[in-house]
Amino acid sequence: MVARSDVHYFGAGPAPLPTNVLEEAAKVLLNYKDKGIGICEISHRSPDANEILANTKASLAKLLDIPEDYEILFLQSGGSGEFSAVVYNLVSIWVEQRRVKAAEQELGSSGSVKTWGDAVFKRLQKEVAEELKLDYLVTGSWSLKASQEAARLVGAKHVNVAVDSRKANDGKFGVIPPESEWTPSKKAAFTYFCDNETVDGVEFPAFPKSLEEENAPLVVADMSSNFISRKVDVSKYAVIFGGAQKNIGNTGITIVILRKSLLPPASATADPELLRALGLPVGPIVLDWPTIAKNNSLYNTLPIFDVWIAGQVMSGLESTYGVKKISGQEEVSNDKAAMIYGVLDKYSEVYRVVPHKSARSRMNICFRVNGGDAEKEKAFLTGAEKVGLLGLKGHRSVGGIRASNYNAVSLDGAKKLVAYLEDYAEAA
């Protein structure tokens, strides 16, 4: 039998988890807090479940210095579900804000969400047709999928791809074009980007400067694959979301961090009948952020075990890095990535890093071996497995090799990968 200590796993997700967390998980699955029942058996509305939720929220808020005017939600449906939720929720808020303004000007009063007459409705129809724009920065496979989902929900005419990085890279992802080349809408309902593209190995090095301007739109970021791996100024974002199965925990929950100003009573959503009349989608209740927030993420049965895992991972980071918080993990992540990229660049006649150096991901290191020769890459992977380096095969859509450098990948694991890369290159 192969021991856990004999292997290092570089899979892109589900990803490795800290061994001490898994050891404790094995105990609580059988008997949580010496109560005679396992954590998967306790009620999601019990005091224990609420304690788990509160502790996990507190750990995340502390690690990322999340401001008080932000809410943390736990949902299901993965990052892909949030592709849809972002559209459902933010378009509904946009419509309601327009309805209020139109009602005040046309009727003399904003009334309730159900208040609209012919004049208001016709005005809204015109504004939706002419002004509703959702901006997407398409820099990889996941932001592309998100933009496609938005187009499916509201129609392609309402989706503006402000940048498609394939146009600057011979039809392939691998760069982030200069902001001067982006073509944003004049008044987008929001601008969406994927902070780290898992498939293509592309990561934004910093928050886009053009989105910091005074009249910048709401900014939404998918951080599924670089969540809690570096310091983030949360206040620059309207919404941050991510699936847990990369750096945070196991598959099963999605975390959403959003401004409280996007929730009632500060913001209302449009009446479903009005949305339908305008030809806009009405989302399922389980993706409705106000409903989830009102019910402390417990509108439906939340997998509390998954929340507990995430909480254990985050509290472990708190204990490890102390006052450094997430900056401590960022230093380690950067060091591991630098080691791996260093050896890939050293043997450039054997290895080719896929993305441009300016956009290289610290989390998902994508490269080709011997020019992408299929048989040689297969041999590379076979050799890696023989020395306990697992999960290095690239995504099925692009092939090649991908070393995912998530938080639970140890420094020793990164060093062992570097040694194998050296040995393979020397023997090639």
C-alpha positions in Angstrom: 0.0 0.0 0.0 1.2 3.5 -0.9 1.4 5.8 2.1 0.1 9.3 2.0 3.6 10.6 2.9 5.1 8.9 -0.1 3.2 11.0 -2.7 2.8 14.7 -3.6 -0.4 15.5 -5.4 -0.6 18.4 -7.9 -4.1 18.0 -9.1 -6.1 21.0 -10.1 -9.2 20.2 -8.2 -10.3 18.5 -6.1 -7.0 19.4 -4.7 -4.9 18.2 -1.7 -5.9 19.0 1.8 -3.7 19.3 4.9 -3.1 15.9 6.3 -3.9 17.0 9.9 -7.3 18.3 8.7 -8.1 15.0 7.1 -7.0 13.1 10.2 -9.3 15.2 12.4 -12.1 14.9 9.8 -11.9 11.1 10.1 -12.6 11.4 13.8 -15.5 13.9 13.6 -17.1 11.9 10.8 -17.6 9.1 13.3 -18.1 11.1 16.5 -18.4 14.9 16.6 -17.5 16.5 19.9 -18.0 13.1 21.7 -21.8 13.2 21.1 -22.0 9.8 19.7 -23.0 10.9 16.2 -20.9 12.1 13.2 -20.7 15.6 11.9 -22.6 14.6 8.7 -25.5 13.5 10.9 -26.0 16.7 12.9 -28.8 19.1 11.9 -27.8 22.0 9.8 -29.9 24.2 12.0 -28.4 23.0 15.3 -26.3 25.1 17.6 -23.3 23.1 16.6 -23.9 23.8 12.9 -24.3 27.5 13.6 -21.1 27.5 15.6 -19.2 25.9 12.7 -20.7 28.6 10.3 -19.7 31.4 12.6 -16.2 30.2 13.2 -15.6 29.6 9.5 -16.8 33.1 8.6 -14.7 34.6 11.4 -11.6 32.8 10.1 -12.1 34.0 6.5 -12.9 37.5 7.6 -9.7 37.6 9.7 -7.4 36.1 7.1 -8.5 38.5 4.3 -9.3 41.5 6.4 -12.9 41.5 5.1 -14.5 44.9 6.0 -17.6 45.0 8.2 -19.8 46.2 5.3 -19.4 42.8 3.5 -21.4 39.6 3.9 -20.1 36.1 3.6 -22.4 33.4 2.2 -22.1 29.7 1.8 -23.9 28.1 -1.1 -23.9 25.0 -3.3 -23.7 24.6 -7.1 -20.0 25.4 -7.4 -18.3 28.3 -9.2 -20.4 27.5 -12.3 -23.6 28.1 -10.4 -22.3 31.6 -9.5 -21.8 32.3 -13.2 -25.5 32.3 -13.3 -26.1 33.8 -9.8 -24.1 36.9 -10.6 -26.3 37.6 -13.6 -29.6 36.8 -11.9 -28.8 39.0 -8.8 -27.0 42.0 -10.3 -29.3 42.3 -13.4 -32.3 42.3 -11.0 -30.7 45.0 -8.9 -29.9 47.0 -12.0 -33.6 46.8 -13.2 -35.0 47.7 -9.9 -32.8 50.8 -9.6 -33.9 51.9 -13.1 -37.6 51.2 -12.1 -37.3 53.4 -9.0 -35.8 56.3 -11.0 -38.4 55.9 -13.8 -41.3 55.7 -11.4 -40.1 58.8 -9.5 -39.9 60.8 -12.7 -43.0 59.4 -14.5 -45.3 58.9 -11.5 -43.9 61.2 -8.8 -43.1 58.4 -6.5 -41.0 55.2 -6.5 -43.8 53.1 -5.0 -43.1 49.5 -4.3 -41.3 46.9 -6.5 -44.7 46.1 -8.0 -45.3 49.7 -9.1 -45.0 50.3 -12.8 -47.4 51.7 -15.3 -47.3 51.8 -19.1 -45.0 54.8 -19.2 -42.5 53.3 -16.7 -42.6 49.9 -18.4 -42.0 51.4 -21.9 -39.1 53.4 -20.5 -37.6 50.3 -18.9 -38.0 48.3 -22.1 -36.0 51.0 -23.9 -33.3 51.2 -21.2 -32.9 47.4 -21.1 -32.7 47.2 -24.9 -30.2 50.1 -25.2 -28.3 50.3 -21.9 -28.1 46.9 -20.2 -24.5 45.8 -20.6 -22.5 43.2 -18.7 -18.8 43.4 -19.3 -16.5 40.3 -19.3 -12.8 40.1 -19.4 -12.2 36.8 -21.1 -8.7 35.7 -20.3 -9.2 31.9 -20.2 -11.6 29.0 -20.3 -13.5 29.8 -17.1 -14.2 33.5 -17.9 -15.2 32.4 -21.4 -17.7 29.9 -19.9 -19.0 32.7 -17.6 -19.5 35.1 -20.5 -21.3 32.3 -22.4 -23.6 31.6 -19.5 -24.5 35.4 -19.3 -25.2 35.4 -23.0 -27.5 32.4 -22.6 -29.4 34.0 -19.8 -29.9 37.6 -21.0 -28.9 37.4 -24.7 -25.6 38.0 -26.4 -26.5 41.6 -27.2 -26.3 42.5 -23.5 -22.9 40.9 -23.0 -19.8 42.9 -23.9 -16.5 41.0 -24.1 -14.3 43.9 -23.2 -11.2 41.9 -23.8 -10.7 38.5 -25.4 -7.0 37.6 -24.8 -7.0 35.0 -27.6 -7.1 37.9 -30.1 -3.7 39.0 -28.8 -2.1 35.5 -28.7 -2.7 33.8 -32.0 -6.1 32.4 -31.0 -5.0 30.9 -27.7 -5.3 32.0 -24.1 -2.0 32.8 -22.3 -1.8 36.6 -22.0 -3.6 39.5 -20.4 -3.6 42.4 -22.9 -2.8 45.9 -21.7 -5.8 47.7 -20.2 -5.5 50.4 -22.9 -6.7 47.7 -25.4 -9.8 46.8 -23.5 -13.2 48.1 -24.8 -15.4 48.6 -21.7 -19.1 49.7 -21.9 -19.9 53.2 -20.9 -22.1 52.2 -18.0 -21.8 48.4 -17.5 -24.0 46.8 -14.8 -20.9 45.1 -13.7 -17.4 44.0 -14.9 -16.5 40.3 -14.4 -13.2 38.6 -14.5 -11.6 35.3 -13.4 -8.6 36.2 -11.2 -6.8 32.9 -11.9 -7.6 30.7 -14.9 -7.1 27.1 -13.8 -7.0 25.5 -17.2 -4.8 28.0 -19.0 -2.4 29.0 -16.2 -3.1 32.7 -16.4 -3.4 34.9 -13.3 -4.0 38.7 -13.0 -0.9 40.0 -11.3 -2.9 42.8 -9.6 -6.3 44.4 -9.6 -7.0 46.2 -12.9 -6.2 49.9 -12.5 -9.0 51.0 -14.9 -11.5 49.3 -12.5 -10.4 51.5 -9.6 -11.6 54.7 -11.2 -14.3 56.8 -9.6 -17.1 55.8 -11.9 -16.0 52.2 -12.3 -18.7 49.6 -12.4 -19.3 46.9 -9.8 -16.5 44.5 -10.0 -17.1 40.7 -9.8 -14.2 38.2 -9.5 -14.1 34.5 -9.6 -11.3 33.5 -7.3 -12.0 29.8 -7.2 -8.4 28.7 -7.8 -6.4 31.4 -6.0 -8.7 32.0 -3.0 -6.7 32.6 0.3 -3.4 32.3 -1.5 -2.5 36.0 -1.5 -3.5 39.3 0.1 -6.6 40.9 -1.5 -8.1 44.3 -1.0 -11.7 43.1 -0.7 -13.0 46.7 -0.7 -12.2 47.0 -4.4 -14.7 44.3 -5.3 -18.5 44.2 -5.2 -18.5 40.4 -5.3 -15.9 37.7 -4.8 -16.8 34.1 -5.2 -15.1 30.7 -5.4 -15.6 27.0 -5.2 -13.9 25.5 -2.1 -12.2 22.6 -3.8 -8.9 24.2 -4.6 -7.3 26.0 -1.6 -10.1 26.0 0.9 -11.6 22.6 1.3 -13.4 19.7 -0.4 -16.0 19.9 -3.1 -19.4 20.8 -2.0 -19.6 24.5 -1.1 -19.1 27.8 -2.8 -18.2 30.9 -0.9 -19.5 34.4 -1.8 -18.2 37.6 -0.3 -20.4 40.6 -1.3 -21.1 44.1 -0.2 -24.0 44.5 2.1 -25.1 47.4 0.0 -26.2 44.8 -2.6 -28.6 43.3 -0.1 -31.8 44.5 1.4 -32.6 47.0 2.7 -29.9 48.9 0.9 -30.7 47.3 -2.5 -33.9 45.6 -3.6 -34.3 43.2 -6.5 -36.9 43.6 -9.3 -40.3 41.9 -9.1 -40.2 38.6 -11.0 -43.2 39.6 -13.0 -41.4 42.7 -14.2 -38.3 40.7 -15.2 -40.4 38.2 -17.1 -42.3 41.0 -18.9 -38.9 42.5 -19.9 -37.7 39.2 -21.2 -35.1 38.8 -18.5 -34.5 35.7 -16.4 -35.7 34.9 -12.9 -33.2 32.8 -11.0 -33.8 29.9 -8.7 -34.3 30.7 -5.1 -31.2 28.8 -4.0 -29.0 31.2 -6.0 -30.8 34.3 -4.6 -28.2 36.1 -2.5 -30.8 38.1 -0.4 -32.6 34.8 0.5 -29.3 33.1 1.4 -28.1 36.0 3.5 -31.5 36.4 5.3 -31.3 32.7 6.3 -27.6 32.7 7.4 -26.8 30.4 4.5 -29.2 27.9 5.8 -32.2 28.4 3.5 -31.7 24.8 2.3 -29.6 21.9 3.8 -26.0 23.2 3.7 -23.3 20.5 3.9 -22.0 21.5 7.3 -19.1 19.0 7.1 -17.8 20.8 4.0 -18.0 24.1 5.9 -16.2 22.5 8.8 -13.4 21.4 6.6 -13.0 24.9 5.2 -13.0 26.3 8.7 -10.3 23.9 9.8 -8.1 24.8 6.8 -8.5 28.5 7.4 -8.0 28.3 11.2 -4.8 26.3 10.4 -3.5 29.2 8.3 -4.3 31.6 11.1 -2.3 29.5 13.5 0.6 29.1 11.1 1.0 32.7 10.0 -0.3 34.7 12.9 -0.1 38.4 12.4 1.0 38.0 8.8 -2.4 36.5 8.0 -2.7 35.5 4.4 0.5 37.4 3.5 2.4 34.6 5.1 0.8 32.0 2.8 1.4 34.4 -0.2 5.1 34.3 0.5 5.2 30.5 0.6 3.1 30.3 -2.6 5.3 32.7 -4.4 8.5 30.9 -3.3 7.2 27.5 -4.5 6.0 29.0 -7.9 9.4 30.7 -8.4 11.3 27.5 -7.8 9.2 25.6 -10.3 9.2 28.3 -13.0 12.9 28.7 -12.4 13.8 25.2 -13.5 11.3 25.3 -16.4 13.0 28.4 -17.7 16.5 27.0 -17.0 15.7 24.1 -19.4 13.8 26.0 -22.0 15.0 23.6 -24.7 13.0 20.8 -23.0 10.1 22.8 -21.4 7.9 25.5 -22.7 5.8 27.5 -20.2 2.4 28.1 -21.9 1.3 31.5 -20.7 3.4 34.7 -21.2 5.7 35.6 -18.3 3.6 38.6 -17.4 0.5 36.5 -16.8 1.9 33.4 -15.3 -0.3 31.8 -12.6 1.3 31.1 -9.2 -1.4 28.4 -8.7 -1.6 26.5 -12.0 1.8 26.1 -13.7 1.1 25.0 -17.3 3.8 23.8 -19.6 4.7 21.5 -22.5 7.4 18.9 -22.7 9.6 18.4 -25.8 7.4 20.8 -27.9 4.2 19.0 -26.8 5.2 15.6 -28.2 2.4 13.3 -27.0 4.5 10.2 -26.4 7.2 12.2 -24.5 4.7 13.9 -22.3 3.1 10.5 -21.5 6.6 9.3 -20.6 7.2 12.4 -18.5 3.9 11.7 -16.5 4.7 8.0 -16.1 8.2 8.9 -14.7 6.6 11.5 -12.3 4.2 8.9 -11.0 7.0 6.4 -10.3 8.6 8.9 -7.9 5.3 9.9 -6.2 4.4 13.0 -8.1 0.7 12.7 -9.0 -2.0 14.8 -10.8 0.3 16.5 -13.3 -1.7 15.9 -16.4 -3.0 19.0 -18.1 -6.7 19.8 -18.6 -8.4 17.6 -21.2 -9.2 20.6 -23.3 -5.6 21.8 -23.7 -3.4 18.8 -22.9 0.2 19.2 -21.7 1.4 19.3 -18.1 -0.1 21.3 -15.2 1.4 21.5 -11.7 -1.2 23.0 -9.4 0.6 24.8 -6.6 -2.2 25.1 -4.1 -1.6 25.9 -0.4 -1.6 22.3 0.7 1.2 21.4 -1.7 4.2 21.4 0.7 7.6 23.1 0.1 9.1 19.6 0.1 6.6 18.6 -2.6 7.6 21.6 -4.8 11.3 20.7 -4.2 10.7 17.1 -5.2 9.0 18.2 -8.4 11.9 20.6 -9.2 14.3 17.7 -8.7 12.4 15.5 -11.1 12.2 18.3 -13.7 16.0 18.7 -13.4 16.6 15.0 -13.7 14.2 14.6 -16.7 15.8 17.6 -18.5 19.3 16.4 -17.9 18.4 13.0 -19.3 16.5 14.3 -22.3 
